[in-house]
Amino acid sequence: MSPPPPQVASPPPGAGRRLYALLRAQITDGVLPAGARAPSTRALAAEWGVSRTTVTAVYEQLAAEGYLMTSGGRVARVAWPQGGTGTPSPRPVGDVVAAAPRLSALGQRVQAMAVQAPPSLEPVPFDFRYGALASSDFPVLTWRRAVKEAGLRPSPRLSYGAPEGEAPLRQALQGYLQRARGLRCHADQIVVVQGSQQGIDLCARLLLQAGDRFAFEDPGYLMARRCFEATGAHCAPVPVDAHGLDTEQLPLGPSVRLAYVTPSHQFPLGGVLPITRRQALLSWAQAQQAWVVEDDYDGEFRYGQRPIDALQSIDHEGRVIYVGTFSKALSPQLRLGYLVLPPALVPVFREAKRLSDRHAPVLEQRAVASLIDSGAYERHVRRVRRDNERRRSALLAAAERYLPANAQLAGLAAGLHLVLWLPDWGPQDEDHVALAARQIGVGIYPVSPLYSRPDRPMPAGVPQRAAGFILGYASLSVAQIEQGMRALGLFLSSGAGRSQG
């Protein structure tokens, strides 16, 4: 019978903990070399003003970790390196230069992307950041009640949940998506994920491999493109016009495995894909045996008319993967989204979700399910849609008052952002203009990084060399929008950053 493993004592608290840290550092730094006598417990106790029991506990901890050799009746000594006979090399003083990490091919591609990532920006008073929402729009009291009810709901045990998500949320989503987005699906086709970004990442990992090609809107959502490129697949950019993806320019060939689209509100230019192009896209997917990833990131927000039904609603061949999120209606900090999958893909996506993070947070899922079932979620969406329509109207009116006469705005009919084109500035000016605008308290965001080709194709009616900026308005009040646009207009009228070419 094997002896039980030695029990490792916990480091003593207080002064004992500090003594433990000091002795361990002296040993690892080589100040106390291997084989050297450790100070006597009596001397250390007197020097540190602690009991010998405390010092003995420190020595026992160091011995358990292999730093000291102790035995009854003999003085403690610094342990020899395992498998060696000499003293350990002292650790260099100061910063240690780490060896370059050995990364997988995926890791190397992600590392290269990290180098290109934009720096974090400090907040400014009038920040037209897209993807951000006003904290005042969040339904605090309704959410608090839903979370409280979910937390008080009795559960026989605390255990891991189903990787595809809580059944009540998937059932609630099935009904909501049919009412609000025209989707035809069963609850079993839904997999709950931690934000649409995780859903896109799962699509990339499961459907693409190195050497494949994927069709991608140009310009398009950069974080999605990065997910697909991280697999080693190659981007096949497809131009975008005022109506969204130009389906006549979709790539062909056996290596094209996937297309990523935002048909209800093209990101970032704002076009809505018409029915003829939707049908052409689905015919292309069927002929190519390719998947279509439909990112419906803000499809609930359309102004003046009912939101356009999702592309998935007319997919009869099971080629569309629908990606939805609560980030735009509730909060991006909630980190809850969902996939509606063709039946053939459900098992592999469930298992991949399990391997990734087991499942999304259960309490939040139950709270959202309660909001949907009670009707509170749809009432909230209608309210914030009205609020955002007021913000959009304020932005359009302020732009007309303060911006240069030849400035153009695009993507006005839906969503939570628009694109500002400035013909008097060129693409090479975008970074400088954005930085200078931040210095006066206005945050605007260049559109050029969202293009995958240097010869970026421009929408009809916009000069080829116009600078473009994305302006989100969902996080600002009407008063802030007015003040921010006035400041931006004064800045632009000064000619700062104007191209000299």
ABEGO torsion letter per residue (X at the ends): XBBBBBBBBBBBBEAAAAAAAAAAAAAAAGABBBGBBBBBAAAAAAAAGBBAAAAAAAAAAAAAAGABBBBBGBBBBBBBBBGBABBBBBBBBEBBBBBBBBBBAAAAAAAAAAAABBBBBBBBABBBBBGBBBAAABBAAAAAAAAAAAAABBBABBBBBBAAEBAAAAAAAAAAAAAAAGBBBBAAABBBBBEAAAAAAAAAAAABBBGBBBBBBOBBBAAAAAAAAAAGBBBBBBBBBAAEBBAAABBBEAABABBBBBAABBOAAGBBBBAAAAAAAAAAAAAAGBBBBBBBAAAABBBGBBBBBBAAAABAAGABBBBBBAAAAABAAAGBBBBBBBAAAAAAAAAAAAAAAGBBBAAAAAAAAAAAAAGAAAAAAAAAAAAAAAAAAAAAAAAAAABBAABBBBGAABEABBBBBBAABBAAAAAAAAAAAAAAGBBBBBAAAABABABBBBBBGBBAABBBBBBBAAABBAAAAAAAAAAAAAAAAAGBGBBAX
